[in-house]
Amino acid sequence: MSTSKVSFGLLSAFVLIFAITLPTAVHGQPFAPAPAPAPTSDGTSIDQGIAYLLMLLALVLTYIIHTLDTPVDLS
């Protein structure tokens, strides 16, 4: 019977120590915030480049359509 009392005492001491140390381990300090990313393109230059290409395409198509639409003088 004394062995079960000793093992119960050891188990209760272990549980008590574990209960004291576990909350400090769980509620430790959070990680430091991540550093700010290096400045990169925010997409406006890409959008502006696409807009310029579309305007150039519209200009070329307008020129081609108007050139084909004009009557040809064969005299």
C-alpha positions as CSV (number, residue, x, y, z in Angstrom):
1,M,0.0,0.0,0.0
2,S,2.9,2.4,0.6
3,T,4.0,2.0,-3.0
4,S,0.7,3.3,-4.3
5,K,0.9,6.2,-1.9
6,V,4.4,7.1,-3.1
7,S,3.5,6.8,-6.8
8,F,0.3,8.8,-6.1
9,G,2.5,11.5,-4.4
10,L,5.0,11.5,-7.3
11,L,2.2,11.7,-9.9
12,S,0.4,14.5,-8.0
13,A,3.8,16.4,-7.7
14,F,4.4,16.0,-11.5
15,V,0.8,17.1,-12.3
16,L,1.3,20.2,-10.0
17,I,4.6,21.2,-11.6
18,F,3.1,20.6,-15.1
19,A,0.1,22.7,-14.2
20,I,2.3,25.6,-13.0
21,T,4.7,25.5,-16.0
22,L,2.2,24.8,-18.8
23,P,0.3,28.1,-18.8
24,T,3.6,30.1,-19.1
25,A,4.7,27.9,-22.0
26,V,1.3,28.3,-23.7
27,H,0.9,32.0,-23.1
28,G,4.4,33.0,-24.1
29,Q,5.2,36.1,-26.0
30,P,4.1,36.2,-29.6
31,F,6.6,36.2,-32.5
32,A,8.0,39.5,-33.7
33,P,6.2,41.1,-36.6
34,A,7.5,40.3,-40.0
35,P,9.7,43.0,-41.6
36,A,8.1,45.2,-44.3
37,P,8.5,43.8,-47.8
38,A,10.8,45.5,-50.2
39,P,9.1,48.1,-52.3
40,T,7.9,46.5,-55.5
41,S,5.6,47.5,-58.3
42,D,2.0,48.0,-57.1
43,G,0.6,47.1,-60.6
44,T,0.0,50.6,-61.8
45,S,2.9,50.5,-64.2
46,I,1.8,47.2,-65.6
47,D,-1.7,48.6,-66.0
48,Q,-0.4,51.7,-67.7
49,G,1.7,49.6,-70.1
50,I,-1.3,47.5,-71.1
51,A,-3.4,50.7,-71.6
52,Y,-0.7,52.1,-73.9
53,L,-0.6,48.9,-75.9
54,L,-4.4,48.9,-76.2
55,M,-4.5,52.5,-77.4
56,L,-1.8,51.8,-79.9
57,L,-3.8,48.8,-81.2
58,A,-6.9,50.9,-81.4
59,L,-4.9,53.6,-83.4
60,V,-3.6,51.0,-85.8
61,L,-7.0,49.4,-86.3
62,T,-8.6,52.7,-86.9
63,Y,-6.0,53.6,-89.5
64,I,-6.4,50.3,-91.3
65,I,-10.2,50.5,-91.3
66,H,-10.2,54.0,-92.6
67,T,-7.6,53.2,-95.2
68,L,-9.7,50.3,-96.5
69,D,-12.9,52.3,-96.4
70,T,-11.7,55.1,-98.7
71,P,-12.6,54.8,-102.3
72,V,-9.7,54.1,-104.8
73,D,-9.5,56.4,-107.8
74,L,-8.5,54.3,-110.8
75,S,-8.5,57.1,-113.4
